[in-house]
Amino acid sequence: MKSLLVDDDFYEKIKNYAVFIPVVEVDGKEHILLEVRSQHIGQPGEVSFPGGGLEGDESFKDAAIRETMEELRIDREDIEYLGYSSMILSSSYRHIKAFYGRIHRKIEDINYNEEVANLFTVDIDYLRNKPPIRYRAPYKMDFPKDFPFEKIPNGKDYKFITGYNDMYFYDTEPVIWGMTAKLLKNFIESWNKDEK
């Protein structure tokens, strides 16, 4: 898989993004820092990690750190990079890589930018003990009225391959769901392995 060849027309559809999963200390315990997106950007009101699209030829890691510095208005020295977490390739061709590390700044001292409505944290122990709920939605083929079923074997009874979209929800306030929840789930699972 590491030498997977991708055709140019497929690669050109891919939109590359990077996020950073910040670990912060709150009252002596490790928490995950999350953002609520402001009305000034897409998906307002959604919960997300700091992150965004790659610029020029920067690496995913560099993009994750740059976006974190911009959105949280912190210095590079405030970020202790710890590693790579996981990746998602969505059905809409969004390729997202997640990295993680510690933010050495108190949450009340973070003066976030206009892309962020507010910040909140969730205790890592809570996330370990309360895994997300998974909901599975099948992909549905919605054929146009003039679809040429007569041209394929078995016509309307053809056994089309179906897939599923797994969506995760954490019972938090605000709710963490979607791709953010999936990346968080992947991170918590790997964090648990590292702690053993």
N, C-alpha and C positions, 0 to 999 in steps of 0.2 A: 504493500500500500504506500510506502514512503516514496516509491518511484512512480506513483500514479501519473499518467500522462493525461492532460486535460486539453481538449480542442480549444482553439482561440475563440470560437463563437460562444462556447460555454463560459470560458474564463472572463470574457468581456461583460457577461451578465452579472458576475459576482460583484457585490459591494462589500468591501472590507472594513470591519470595525474592530475596535479593541476596547475592553473595559478593564477597570482596576477594582479589585475587591479589597477595600480598606479594613484592616483590623485596627481597632482603637481600644484604649484602656478607659473604662468607666468604673469608678469606685473600686479599683483594684481587680476588675474582671475584664476578660476579653470580649469585645463586642464587634459586630459588623456594622460599619457606617453605610447608610443608604441615603439616596436623594429622592425627593419628590420633584418631578419636573415642573417647571414654571409654565405659564401661559405663553411665553415668548418662543417656545420651541415645539416641535412635533410631539404628539402623545402627552399633552399637558395633564398633570395630575397623576401620571403613572409613577411607580416606584422604579428606580434604576440605580445602577452603579455609575460612578464617574466614567465617562468614555465617549467615544465618537469615531468618526471616520479617519482613515489614514490620510496623511497629506504627503504628496510627492512620493519619494521613495523611502519614507521612514518605515521602520520595522513596527510590527504589532506592539511589541513591548514599549518602544519609544512613544508610540501614539497613546497608549494607555497611561503612561506617566505624564506626558504633556497635557492630555485632557484632564487628568486629576489635578495637576497644578493650576490649570486655567479655571476649572469649575469650582475648586475649593479655595482658590487664591492662596496657595501655599507654595513654599520654596522646595526645590529639589532635595534640600537637606532634611526636610520634614518627612520625606518618604524613604522607608527602608524596604527596598524591593526584596521579596522572598522567593518568588518563582512563578512558574506557569501553572494554571489551574486546569482549564479545559477549553473545548471549542464547540461551536454550534454552526451547522450549515443549514439554514432554514429553507423551507419550500419556496420562499420568495428570493432566494439567492443571496441572502445576507450571511456572510461568513464572519463570525464573531469569535475572537480569542480573548480569554479572560486570564488575567494575571493577578497576583495578590501580594500584599505586603502590609507593613505597619505604618500608620500615620502617627508621627510623634508631635501631636498638637492636641490640646483639649478641644472638644467639640464646641464649647462656648467661645473659643478663640478663632474659630474658622469663619471667615467673612466671605461666604460663597458668592458667585457671580449671578448675573441675571437669568441664566439658564435653570437655576435651582430655586424652587419655591421655599423649601425648607429641608433640613436634615433630621434624621433620627437614627437610633442604633438599636440592634437586637442582640441580646446576650447569646454568645456562641453555645453555651450550655443549653439554653432554651431550644435553639435550632437542632442540637444533637438529640434532644429528648422528644421533640415534636416534629417529626419529619413531615414534609408537605403531603397533601392529598393529591393523588393523581386522577385526572379525568382524561378519558380517551375518546377522541372524536374521530370517526372514520372520514377519510377523504371521499367525497361523493363526486362521481362523474355526472355532469349536467350536459347531456347531449343536445345539440340543436335539433330542431324538428326535421331538418333535411339531412341528418347524419345518414350516410350510406350503409346501413346495417346489411343490406343485401350483398355487399361486396366482401364481407368477411365471413369466415366459417362460423356456422351456427347463428348468424345474424344477431338478433336481440338477446339470444341466450349465450352469446360469447362470454367466456369466463375472464372478464377483465381483472387484472391484478389491482387490489385495493390496498391502501395504506392507512396509517393512523397517525394522528397528531396527539402526542401526550402533552397535556398541560398541567402544570403543578401550581398549587396554591398553598401558601403558608398562612396559618391563622394568626396573623399579626395585625396591628393597627398602625398605619394603613396596611392593607393586604399586599403581600408580595406575591406576584403571579407571573405567568408567561415565561419569556426567555430569562428574565432576571431570576425567577424562582428556580428554573432549571440550572442556570449557572451557579446559583447559591447552593442548590442540592449537591451538584458535582463537587463544589469546593468543600462543603461540610463532610462529605463522604471521604474525600482525600485527606482532609485535616484529621479526621478520626483515625485513619490508618497511620498517619505520621505520628500521632500521639501515643500509639500502642508500642 
